[in-house]
Amino acid sequence: MVRLLEGLERALLLAEHPAIRDLTRGATPTVPNGADRAARVLDAAWTYHHPVGTCAIGTVVDARCEVQGVTGLSVVDASVMPDIPSANTHLPVTMLAEHAAANFLRA
């Protein structure tokens, strides 16, 4: 939230710059201050509906989808994807699971 509010503040300052204001014809959105501003940001923010990357390969899990530093724990879902795919995450997750089942998770 802190970063979103900082970004909003910077965008509003930029919008007030004469070079930008001339381009937008003064159509700067009205954004409240304080808690109302935070509520507005929460209302307007969204996650692209397909969050990924919380356990990205190379940072949290290795190439075998095993959690680094935790023996016997693997993660095979959208969280291992380093980037959001340009389409729904269902097929890439299915492919990851099939690949993991066929190659890595067999004991």
N, C-alpha and C positions, 0 to 999 in steps of 0.2 A: 504494500500500500504506500509506503514511504516513497518508493521509486516512481510509482504511478502519479502521486501527487506532485513530486518534483518535476516530472515530465510535463504534466499539465501546466504547471506554473511557467515553465520555460516556453511552452507552446503559446500560452497567452501573452507572455512578454514579446515573443517574436511577432505575434499577430498585431501588436500595437506599434511595431517599428514602422516608420513612415513608408519605407520601400514596400513593405508587405501590405500595410493598411490600404495603400493606393490600389493594389491588386485585388484586394477583397472588398473594396468599396465600404470598408468599415463594418463588415458583417461578422464581427467577432461574437462568438456565442456568449451568452450570459451564464457565468458559472458562479455559484455561491461560494462563500468562504467557510472555513472551519469544518465542523462536523457535517454540515450540509454538503460541503464540497466532497468530503470522503464518501458520503452516502451516494452522491451523484456518480462518482467514479465507480463505486461498487455496482451501481445499477447499470452502468454503461460497459463495464469490463466483461469480457467473456474469454473462454479458454479454447476457442476454436473447436470445441466439442470433442476433440480427440487428443487429450493431453498425452504426451510421450516423454521419454528421456529422464525420468526420475532415477532410473538405475542403468543409465546408458552404458553400452558395451565400451570397455576401455576405461571407464571411470569407477563404476560400482561392480560390474560383472566383467569377467574375462570373455574371450572369444567362444568359450564353451558355455556361456550363460551361467557360470558358477559365481556366486557372490564372493568377492575377494576377501580373504581372511575368515570365511565361515565355511567350515568343512561340511559337505553334504547338502548345501543349500543352493538351488538354482532358481533363476527367475526367467520365465519364458512368457512374456507378454509385451504390450506396447511400451512399457517402461524401459525396455532395453534398446529401443530405437533412438538413435542420436538426434534425429530430426523428424518433424511431422511429415508423413507422406502426403502427396498432393491429392489423395483420395481417402476414402474411409480406411480405417486401420484393420478392419476385420481380415481381409485377405493376407496382408503382411504378417499379422499375428498367427494366422493359421499356418502359413509357410514356415515361420520361425518354430512353431510347435512341432510340425512334422519333421523339420530338419533336426531339432533337438532330440526328438524321440528316436529318430533313425540313427543318429550319430553320437550323441553325447550322453543321453540319459540311460542307455542300456548298461546294466551292471555286469 
